[in-house]
Amino acid sequence: MLAVGVTAAMVATEFMEVSVSTISKAAMNKGMSQFVFTVYSNALAIFILLPSTLIYYRKRTRPTITVCVICRIWVLALLSCCVQMFLNVGIAYSSPTLAAAMVDLAPAFTFLLAIFSRMERLDFSSSSSYAKSMGTILSIAGALIITLCKGPPITSASSMNISPNQLLMSLPANWVNGGIFCAAGAFSLAILYIVQTWVIRHYPAELMVTLIACIFVTLLSAVVSVIVERDPNSWRLKPDMELMAIGFS
């Protein structure tokens, strides 16, 4: 039963991530800035995490926060900001489908980083290493295919006569750019997983780490948004899909 519950939780999490990407893409199509979206979504998360953290640690002893811990959380927040910025820009250029496919590269990138940093040993005589290697190769190959080959609409009657060369030649430049940004987000996410483990190991207070990192991400994304978004109207939210996207994220 435990395995079934874990699997159901993973499926539900993936469904929620795809739903957030789809709703945010719809909001971006209506004119919402992907950079401002990052700021507001993290700011809303602070207001949710702050009372939760205070209630959780009201009768519990939390570890002492030091300057070293703050610096490590800052690095974690910087990576988290990069992940969100890259993925949101990638979704704006392409589609939630491409973003979901690229995020699945994070385990492959994590495995490669673990090998390069000698945190994991590659041994093809081991079935575990062989399975991880094959999974990494298939993940990267699948991501390349979905990035470099955008097929025709399945409802179009003329799509059956399109050759593979025509598919590559008709590929929009924004689609490839979106794939690059999403891949950069997946790579940053792989590094974030490693840094997150490093931070939690030295400061085992997950809610506190999440709250502080969220504050830092809000500040960092606000600075980036002020630099990138010159139009003050981009900060004004419309009471439609934009508010729904921020609330759902």
Backbone bond lengths (Angstrom), bond angles and torsions (degrees), N, CA, C in turn:
res aa  C-N    CA-C-N  psi(-1)  N-CA   C-N-CA  omega(-1)  CA-C   N-CA-C  phi
1 M - - - 1.459 - - 1.527 112.27 -
2 L 1.346 114.89 -34.19 1.462 118.81 179.64 1.520 110.91 -63.86
3 A 1.348 116.18 -42.19 1.464 119.90 179.74 1.525 110.93 -64.02
4 V 1.337 116.24 -38.87 1.467 119.91 178.51 1.520 110.54 -65.05
5 G 1.335 116.69 -40.87 1.466 120.50 178.56 1.510 112.57 -64.18
6 V 1.338 116.56 -41.70 1.468 120.30 178.50 1.523 110.70 -64.66
7 T 1.333 116.30 -42.71 1.468 120.17 178.48 1.524 111.31 -62.83
8 A 1.329 116.31 -42.64 1.468 120.03 178.74 1.523 111.16 -63.81
9 A 1.332 116.68 -38.33 1.468 120.31 178.18 1.522 111.16 -65.29
10 M 1.335 117.30 -40.12 1.461 121.21 178.81 1.524 110.98 -65.71
11 V 1.335 116.74 -41.72 1.467 120.34 178.49 1.525 110.46 -64.81
12 A 1.337 116.45 -41.56 1.465 120.25 178.86 1.521 111.32 -64.41
13 T 1.335 116.68 -39.71 1.468 120.59 178.23 1.521 111.24 -63.68
14 E 1.331 116.08 -43.68 1.466 119.94 178.77 1.525 110.76 -63.72
15 F 1.325 116.59 -40.28 1.468 120.69 178.48 1.522 110.85 -62.14
16 M 1.334 116.76 -41.20 1.462 120.37 179.93 1.523 111.22 -67.31
17 E 1.346 117.01 -38.87 1.462 119.94 178.65 1.523 111.22 -63.63
18 V 1.325 116.48 -43.48 1.468 120.03 178.54 1.527 110.26 -65.72
19 S 1.326 116.99 -37.71 1.466 120.34 179.11 1.521 111.22 -64.37
20 V 1.338 116.51 -42.17 1.468 120.35 177.71 1.522 110.50 -62.06
21 S 1.339 116.86 -43.39 1.467 120.52 179.27 1.524 111.27 -62.54
22 T 1.329 116.69 -41.15 1.463 120.41 -178.97 1.524 111.54 -66.88
23 I 1.334 116.69 -44.95 1.470 120.23 -179.47 1.525 110.91 -67.55
24 S 1.337 116.96 -40.36 1.472 119.57 178.90 1.521 111.24 -66.23
25 K 1.340 117.87 -35.69 1.459 120.87 176.22 1.526 110.52 -63.84
26 A 1.338 116.78 -41.40 1.466 120.17 177.64 1.524 111.01 -63.21
27 A 1.340 116.84 -38.45 1.467 120.12 178.04 1.523 111.35 -68.55
28 M 1.338 117.05 -37.88 1.464 120.12 178.18 1.523 111.06 -66.54
29 N 1.323 116.82 -34.98 1.461 119.82 176.79 1.525 112.09 -65.20
30 K 1.331 116.30 -23.62 1.464 120.77 177.75 1.527 112.61 -89.49
31 G 1.336 116.64 2.48 1.456 119.86 174.27 1.510 116.37 112.68
32 M 1.328 119.35 -0.16 1.452 120.30 -179.82 1.523 110.49 -73.71
33 S 1.331 116.68 135.79 1.457 121.58 178.99 1.522 110.07 -74.86
34 Q 1.330 116.19 134.82 1.454 119.78 179.28 1.528 112.08 -67.47
35 F 1.342 116.37 -25.92 1.465 120.04 179.07 1.530 110.91 -76.23
36 V 1.322 116.25 -43.48 1.464 120.46 177.33 1.524 110.31 -65.36
37 F 1.320 116.63 -34.56 1.463 120.80 177.02 1.523 111.02 -59.38
38 T 1.325 117.27 -40.54 1.464 121.12 178.46 1.522 111.39 -63.62
39 V 1.330 116.36 -41.22 1.472 120.50 -179.82 1.522 110.81 -63.68
40 Y 1.316 116.91 -51.27 1.461 120.83 -174.86 1.533 112.00 -67.90
41 S 1.318 117.36 -37.23 1.466 119.43 -179.18 1.525 111.32 -66.58
42 N 1.334 117.01 -38.67 1.466 119.94 177.74 1.523 111.68 -73.71
43 A 1.334 116.80 -35.09 1.468 119.69 176.84 1.527 110.77 -63.82
44 L 1.330 116.65 -40.04 1.461 119.92 177.00 1.525 111.01 -65.50
45 A 1.332 115.80 -37.25 1.468 119.63 178.96 1.527 111.49 -63.27
46 I 1.338 117.29 -33.02 1.469 120.38 178.31 1.524 110.46 -62.07
47 F 1.322 117.00 -44.81 1.463 120.75 -178.67 1.527 111.94 -66.70
48 I 1.324 116.95 -23.88 1.464 120.04 176.71 1.528 110.74 -84.59
49 L 1.330 116.38 -39.88 1.463 120.58 -176.56 1.522 112.74 -75.18
50 L 1.337 117.17 -33.00 1.466 120.09 -175.30 1.530 112.56 -59.92
51 P 1.336 119.98 -54.57 1.476 118.09 177.82 1.524 113.02 -65.02
52 S 1.339 116.63 -33.87 1.468 119.47 178.91 1.525 110.96 -63.48
53 T 1.336 116.28 -41.96 1.463 120.53 179.37 1.522 111.56 -67.17
54 L 1.328 116.96 -41.95 1.464 120.57 179.47 1.527 111.17 -63.41
55 I 1.318 117.02 -41.19 1.467 120.52 179.47 1.527 110.77 -68.35
56 Y 1.328 116.22 -41.18 1.468 120.11 -176.67 1.523 111.54 -65.63
57 Y 1.338 116.79 -42.20 1.467 120.12 -176.65 1.529 112.80 -95.50
58 R 1.322 117.30 14.07 1.460 119.55 179.64 1.525 110.97 -66.90
59 K 1.325 117.00 -38.89 1.462 121.05 179.79 1.517 112.13 -117.08
60 R 1.303 116.76 17.10 1.459 121.49 178.43 1.520 109.85 -121.39
61 T 1.303 115.78 151.92 1.461 121.09 178.62 1.525 108.95 -92.33
62 R 1.297 116.34 121.61 1.466 119.91 178.48 1.524 109.59 -99.99
63 P 1.321 117.66 151.57 1.465 120.75 178.29 1.525 111.37 -62.62
64 T 1.313 115.44 154.45 1.462 121.01 179.89 1.525 110.43 -72.93
65 I 1.322 115.69 132.57 1.463 120.75 178.72 1.525 109.26 -84.89
66 T 1.318 116.11 126.05 1.460 121.76 178.31 1.525 109.83 -113.96
67 V 1.320 115.11 171.24 1.467 119.97 178.31 1.523 110.29 -62.89
68 C 1.316 116.61 -37.17 1.468 120.84 178.87 1.526 111.01 -62.80
69 V 1.325 116.60 -41.21 1.468 120.72 178.56 1.525 110.67 -65.22
70 I 1.327 116.72 -42.37 1.468 120.89 178.56 1.526 110.58 -60.92
71 C 1.323 116.96 -41.50 1.472 120.62 179.31 1.523 110.96 -64.10
72 R 1.320 116.58 -40.20 1.461 119.58 178.60 1.528 111.31 -66.94
73 I 1.320 116.53 -40.57 1.469 119.48 177.19 1.525 110.38 -65.79
74 W 1.333 117.36 -32.61 1.465 120.90 176.72 1.528 110.88 -63.05
75 V 1.321 116.55 -42.37 1.467 120.18 176.41 1.528 109.91 -62.58
76 L 1.325 116.17 -42.54 1.464 120.49 177.65 1.524 111.27 -61.23
77 A 1.328 116.52 -42.33 1.467 120.67 179.20 1.525 111.59 -66.48
78 L 1.320 116.89 -37.66 1.467 120.54 178.04 1.521 110.77 -61.80
79 L 1.327 116.27 -43.19 1.461 120.06 177.60 1.526 110.97 -66.43
80 S 1.322 116.77 -41.32 1.464 120.33 178.61 1.520 111.41 -62.54
81 C 1.329 116.61 -39.20 1.465 120.36 177.20 1.526 110.82 -63.74
82 C 1.333 116.54 -41.96 1.470 120.56 178.24 1.523 110.71 -62.81
83 V 1.335 116.43 -43.20 1.465 120.21 179.66 1.525 110.81 -59.19
84 Q 1.326 116.46 -49.35 1.467 120.29 -177.60 1.524 111.90 -66.30
85 M 1.324 116.83 -41.35 1.463 120.27 179.52 1.527 110.92 -64.26
86 F 1.329 116.69 -48.11 1.463 120.83 -178.84 1.529 110.97 -61.16
87 L 1.328 116.75 -46.22 1.464 119.70 -177.67 1.525 111.98 -67.46
88 N 1.329 117.07 -40.78 1.467 119.42 179.55 1.525 111.79 -66.18
89 V 1.331 116.84 -39.88 1.466 119.92 176.21 1.526 109.83 -66.17
90 G 1.341 116.60 -40.56 1.459 120.12 177.98 1.516 112.50 -62.38
91 I 1.337 116.98 -40.67 1.467 120.69 177.15 1.523 110.71 -65.60
92 A 1.335 116.76 -39.08 1.467 119.97 179.07 1.525 111.17 -63.32
93 Y 1.337 117.27 -35.61 1.460 121.08 -179.94 1.528 112.70 -79.96
94 S 1.328 117.82 -31.12 1.464 119.91 -171.96 1.524 111.27 -122.70
95 S 1.339 116.35 -109.31 1.462 120.29 -177.54 1.525 109.49 -155.60
96 P 1.339 118.05 162.41 1.467 120.43 176.21 1.522 113.12 -61.98
97 T 1.328 117.11 -28.34 1.463 120.39 178.91 1.515 111.06 -63.37
98 L 1.330 116.29 -46.25 1.459 120.62 178.95 1.524 110.61 -64.81
99 A 1.327 117.12 -40.28 1.466 120.37 179.73 1.524 110.97 -62.93
100 A 1.338 116.91 -42.33 1.462 120.48 179.31 1.522 111.35 -63.90
101 A 1.338 116.32 -38.68 1.461 119.81 178.58 1.519 111.18 -67.14
102 M 1.334 117.05 -38.29 1.453 120.44 -178.57 1.529 112.38 -72.79
103 V 1.317 117.06 -35.34 1.469 119.83 178.46 1.526 110.49 -62.75
104 D 1.332 116.44 -29.25 1.463 120.03 177.45 1.526 112.14 -66.96
105 L 1.339 117.27 -10.01 1.461 120.47 175.35 1.525 112.24 -76.96
106 A 1.320 117.60 -14.64 1.469 120.67 -176.71 1.529 112.67 -56.35
107 P 1.351 120.24 -45.35 1.471 118.55 176.77 1.524 113.09 -61.60
108 A 1.338 116.89 -36.61 1.464 119.87 178.20 1.521 110.93 -65.69
109 F 1.331 117.01 -44.78 1.461 120.43 177.22 1.528 111.27 -63.66
110 T 1.329 116.87 -38.54 1.463 120.60 178.52 1.522 110.70 -62.65
111 F 1.327 116.57 -41.26 1.467 120.92 178.24 1.526 111.09 -63.69
112 L 1.338 116.98 -43.11 1.464 120.09 178.85 1.526 111.53 -65.48
113 L 1.325 117.06 -41.71 1.464 120.34 178.23 1.525 111.24 -64.82
114 A 1.329 116.62 -36.99 1.466 119.97 178.36 1.525 111.26 -65.44
115 I 1.336 116.20 -34.47 1.471 119.40 177.17 1.521 110.69 -70.69
116 F 1.335 117.44 -46.77 1.462 121.00 -178.74 1.529 111.87 -63.79
117 S 1.323 117.01 -35.48 1.468 120.41 179.11 1.524 112.22 -87.51
118 R 1.341 116.78 3.57 1.459 123.65 178.21 1.527 113.02 62.57
119 M 1.326 115.04 26.16 1.458 119.06 172.71 1.528 110.49 -80.20
120 E 1.332 115.91 -20.10 1.458 121.00 178.47 1.518 108.88 -137.83
121 R 1.310 114.87 143.73 1.465 121.12 -177.77 1.524 109.41 -102.00
122 L 1.328 115.52 133.98 1.461 121.17 179.67 1.518 109.03 -92.66
123 D 1.318 116.12 114.80 1.463 122.50 -178.71 1.525 108.10 -134.95
124 F 1.342 115.91 106.29 1.462 120.20 -176.26 1.528 112.58 -71.15
125 S 1.330 117.41 -13.76 1.458 119.12 175.30 1.526 111.80 -75.61
126 S 1.336 115.52 -14.68 1.463 120.86 177.87 1.525 109.31 -92.08
127 S 1.322 116.30 132.97 1.468 120.21 -179.95 1.525 111.50 -64.93
128 S 1.328 117.14 -31.30 1.466 120.65 179.13 1.525 111.13 -66.44
129 S 1.335 116.84 -47.34 1.465 120.45 179.01 1.521 111.07 -64.73
130 Y 1.330 116.57 -38.51 1.465 120.18 179.47 1.526 110.80 -64.69
131 A 1.327 116.82 -42.84 1.468 120.37 179.49 1.526 111.03 -65.24
132 K 1.334 117.27 -41.38 1.464 120.56 178.64 1.524 111.06 -64.60
133 S 1.334 116.53 -39.65 1.465 120.29 -179.91 1.520 110.92 -65.89
134 M 1.326 117.04 -45.20 1.459 120.33 179.16 1.527 110.73 -65.53
135 G 1.310 117.40 -39.48 1.461 120.22 177.37 1.514 112.24 -63.08
136 T 1.336 116.33 -38.52 1.466 120.62 177.99 1.521 111.16 -64.75
137 I 1.340 116.26 -44.80 1.468 120.50 -179.79 1.530 110.69 -63.60
138 L 1.322 116.92 -44.42 1.466 120.37 -179.44 1.527 111.59 -66.53
139 S 1.328 117.13 -37.38 1.470 120.19 179.17 1.522 111.11 -64.20
140 I 1.330 116.17 -46.20 1.462 120.14 -179.69 1.530 110.61 -66.20
141 A 1.342 116.90 -40.97 1.468 120.00 178.86 1.530 110.86 -63.38
142 G 1.315 116.96 -42.79 1.461 120.16 178.45 1.514 112.64 -63.89
143 A 1.343 116.42 -39.20 1.467 120.01 178.39 1.523 111.17 -65.49
144 L 1.334 117.04 -39.19 1.463 120.31 178.12 1.525 111.01 -65.05
145 I 1.330 116.68 -40.16 1.466 120.02 -179.48 1.523 111.07 -64.85
146 I 1.335 116.74 -46.50 1.468 119.23 -176.81 1.522 111.62 -71.16
147 T 1.356 117.04 -22.27 1.464 120.16 177.72 1.520 111.74 -82.35
148 L 1.324 116.83 -43.40 1.461 121.45 -172.43 1.524 113.34 -92.83
149 C 1.320 118.33 -5.20 1.464 120.55 -178.47 1.519 109.14 -138.32
150 K 1.319 115.95 94.88 1.461 121.15 176.51 1.520 107.81 -95.43
151 G 1.307 116.88 111.41 1.447 121.87 -174.92 1.512 113.57 -72.87
152 P 1.327 116.65 168.12 1.469 121.22 178.95 1.519 110.50 -75.59
153 P 1.334 118.22 166.25 1.468 121.05 176.35 1.523 111.02 -60.86
154 I 1.330 116.94 135.20 1.461 120.15 -177.00 1.523 111.64 -73.44
155 T 1.325 116.46 -14.41 1.469 119.52 179.02 1.515 112.57 -90.58
156 S 1.342 117.28 -3.53 1.460 120.43 -177.98 1.517 109.87 -86.02
157 A 1.329 115.87 133.09 1.467 120.00 -179.37 1.512 111.79 -73.02
158 S 1.344 117.26 -26.84 1.461 120.62 -177.87 1.511 112.46 -84.69
159 S 1.331 118.17 -3.62 1.459 119.91 -175.95 1.521 112.34 -71.78
160 M 1.336 118.20 -17.99 1.456 120.46 -178.53 1.518 111.74 -71.37
161 N 1.333 118.69 -20.48 1.458 122.00 -176.18 1.525 113.15 -97.82
162 I 1.331 117.81 7.65 1.458 120.72 -178.47 1.523 109.47 -88.44
163 S 1.340 116.38 130.11 1.459 121.52 -179.30 1.521 110.51 -84.45
164 P 1.354 117.91 161.92 1.468 120.39 177.32 1.520 113.06 -59.01
165 N 1.356 117.40 -36.27 1.468 119.59 178.76 1.523 111.45 -63.64
166 Q 1.329 116.95 -37.57 1.464 120.25 178.43 1.528 111.10 -67.49
167 L 1.332 116.21 -32.59 1.465 119.41 178.14 1.516 110.88 -64.49
168 L 1.339 116.81 -42.00 1.459 120.75 -179.67 1.520 111.09 -70.83
169 M 1.349 116.97 -38.07 1.460 120.24 -178.00 1.525 111.58 -71.06
170 S 1.355 116.64 -30.05 1.462 119.81 -177.75 1.525 112.80 -90.68
171 L 1.332 116.96 7.51 1.460 120.71 -177.42 1.521 110.39 -70.05
172 P 1.342 119.59 122.69 1.464 121.18 179.38 1.523 111.03 -65.36
173 A 1.338 115.36 145.97 1.464 119.93 179.72 1.523 111.12 -64.83
174 N 1.337 116.82 -36.05 1.462 119.98 179.81 1.523 111.97 -62.59
175 W 1.326 116.63 -31.92 1.462 120.17 179.82 1.526 110.34 -64.98
176 V 1.329 116.77 -44.12 1.467 120.78 178.26 1.524 110.31 -66.46
177 N 1.332 116.70 -42.36 1.465 119.82 177.41 1.529 111.06 -61.01
178 G 1.327 115.87 -40.29 1.456 119.45 176.60 1.515 112.10 -62.22
179 G 1.331 116.29 -39.54 1.460 119.93 177.20 1.515 112.36 -64.20
180 I 1.335 116.55 -38.08 1.470 120.43 178.54 1.527 110.56 -65.39
181 F 1.332 116.61 -45.01 1.468 119.75 179.22 1.531 111.02 -64.52
182 C 1.323 117.22 -41.28 1.463 119.98 178.96 1.526 111.38 -66.18
183 A 1.336 116.89 -37.40 1.460 119.84 176.58 1.525 110.91 -65.66
184 A 1.341 116.30 -39.27 1.468 119.67 175.79 1.524 110.80 -63.34
185 G 1.334 116.52 -37.81 1.458 119.98 176.40 1.518 112.03 -65.13
186 A 1.335 117.15 -40.12 1.464 120.60 178.30 1.523 111.31 -65.92
187 F 1.340 116.75 -39.23 1.464 120.21 178.08 1.528 110.57 -66.10
188 S 1.328 116.66 -41.98 1.467 120.33 176.63 1.523 110.87 -64.13
189 L 1.330 116.63 -34.92 1.458 120.66 178.14 1.524 111.20 -65.91
190 A 1.336 116.57 -37.08 1.464 119.97 177.20 1.528 111.00 -63.56
191 I 1.337 116.16 -42.67 1.470 119.50 176.70 1.521 110.27 -65.53
192 L 1.331 116.06 -38.18 1.469 120.35 179.84 1.528 111.14 -60.81
193 Y 1.338 117.83 -39.48 1.462 120.63 178.99 1.528 110.91 -59.93
194 I 1.337 115.60 -42.68 1.463 119.82 -179.08 1.527 110.69 -67.53
195 V 1.330 116.69 -44.90 1.468 120.67 179.74 1.524 110.60 -66.12
196 Q 1.324 116.94 -37.44 1.462 120.56 179.26 1.530 110.93 -61.99
197 T 1.320 116.61 -42.19 1.461 120.32 176.14 1.521 110.96 -61.88
198 W 1.322 115.74 -41.08 1.466 121.75 178.91 1.531 111.34 -62.92
199 V 1.329 117.06 -41.32 1.470 121.12 -179.15 1.526 111.04 -70.24
200 I 1.339 117.02 -47.52 1.462 120.64 -177.70 1.523 110.99 -64.85
201 R 1.308 116.91 -31.61 1.463 119.81 179.46 1.532 111.10 -64.80
202 H 1.327 116.63 -35.35 1.463 120.32 -179.43 1.529 112.41 -91.79
203 Y 1.322 117.51 -20.21 1.468 120.94 179.32 1.527 108.42 -140.07
204 P 1.332 117.64 82.95 1.477 121.91 -173.51 1.522 113.47 -76.73
205 A 1.318 115.97 63.39 1.469 122.03 175.38 1.520 107.01 -136.53
206 E 1.330 115.73 85.62 1.458 121.07 -169.29 1.527 113.16 -61.02
207 L 1.328 116.79 -44.54 1.464 119.32 -178.67 1.525 111.79 -63.72
208 M 1.321 116.72 -41.42 1.462 120.41 179.60 1.524 111.05 -65.47
209 V 1.326 116.32 -41.76 1.469 120.36 177.81 1.523 110.35 -62.34
210 T 1.329 116.69 -43.44 1.464 120.69 -179.81 1.520 111.50 -63.16
211 L 1.335 116.57 -42.37 1.466 120.55 -179.44 1.526 111.46 -64.46
212 I 1.328 117.21 -48.34 1.469 120.53 -179.00 1.522 110.45 -64.52
213 A 1.337 116.40 -42.75 1.465 119.81 178.84 1.521 110.95 -62.78
214 C 1.322 117.36 -38.20 1.463 121.31 179.39 1.527 110.99 -65.03
215 I 1.326 116.96 -38.18 1.471 120.64 176.51 1.522 110.31 -63.62
216 F 1.324 116.33 -44.86 1.465 120.19 179.05 1.529 111.39 -63.93
217 V 1.334 117.01 -41.23 1.469 120.46 179.46 1.522 110.60 -62.90
218 T 1.322 116.71 -40.47 1.466 120.27 178.12 1.519 111.14 -60.97
219 L 1.329 116.87 -44.14 1.468 120.59 179.22 1.525 111.34 -65.54
220 L 1.334 116.64 -45.10 1.466 120.21 -179.13 1.527 111.33 -64.16
221 S 1.323 116.83 -46.84 1.465 119.87 -179.17 1.523 111.54 -66.71
222 A 1.343 117.42 -30.70 1.466 120.13 176.96 1.520 110.78 -66.52
223 V 1.335 116.66 -40.70 1.472 120.36 178.15 1.527 110.17 -63.56
224 V 1.334 116.65 -45.41 1.464 120.36 179.34 1.524 110.65 -62.90
225 S 1.316 117.41 -42.02 1.466 121.20 -178.65 1.521 112.00 -65.49
226 V 1.339 116.83 -39.25 1.468 120.02 178.13 1.525 110.61 -63.58
227 I 1.332 116.50 -36.65 1.469 120.44 -179.95 1.527 111.22 -73.17
228 V 1.329 116.69 -42.34 1.469 121.00 -173.74 1.524 111.63 -81.84
229 E 1.323 116.91 -45.58 1.464 121.30 -175.78 1.529 110.16 -89.62
230 R 1.319 115.85 104.23 1.466 120.98 179.81 1.527 112.90 -83.87
231 D 1.319 116.61 -19.45 1.461 120.70 -177.17 1.529 110.08 -86.16
232 P 1.332 119.08 117.49 1.477 120.48 179.21 1.527 113.08 -63.36
233 N 1.325 116.82 -24.39 1.466 119.63 -179.19 1.527 112.59 -68.04
234 S 1.341 116.62 -18.10 1.460 119.31 179.96 1.525 112.25 -68.40
235 W 1.345 116.66 -17.58 1.464 120.87 179.13 1.524 111.83 -85.94
236 R 1.317 117.33 -9.61 1.459 120.70 179.79 1.526 109.60 -86.27
237 L 1.304 115.48 122.17 1.454 120.43 -178.89 1.518 110.69 -89.87
238 K 1.308 115.22 139.66 1.457 121.10 176.71 1.531 109.16 -93.70
239 P 1.320 116.65 140.14 1.476 119.61 -177.71 1.524 112.23 -76.48
240 D 1.315 116.11 58.30 1.460 119.53 178.55 1.522 108.53 -139.87
241 M 1.327 116.49 -122.97 1.450 121.85 -177.48 1.526 112.41 -66.41
242 E 1.339 117.82 -26.85 1.456 120.68 -178.67 1.528 111.30 -65.43
243 L 1.319 116.69 -48.43 1.464 120.16 178.06 1.526 111.23 -64.36
244 M 1.319 116.60 -36.63 1.459 120.00 178.62 1.527 110.77 -64.49
245 A 1.336 116.82 -41.52 1.462 120.50 -179.71 1.522 111.37 -64.42
246 I 1.333 116.66 -43.62 1.467 120.29 -179.89 1.524 110.92 -66.88
247 G 1.327 116.71 -43.55 1.457 119.55 179.48 1.517 112.71 -65.73
248 F 1.331 117.02 -37.35 1.460 120.57 -178.54 1.518 111.67 -74.77
249 S 1.336 117.04 -27.26 1.467 119.99 -178.47 1.518 111.49 -73.25
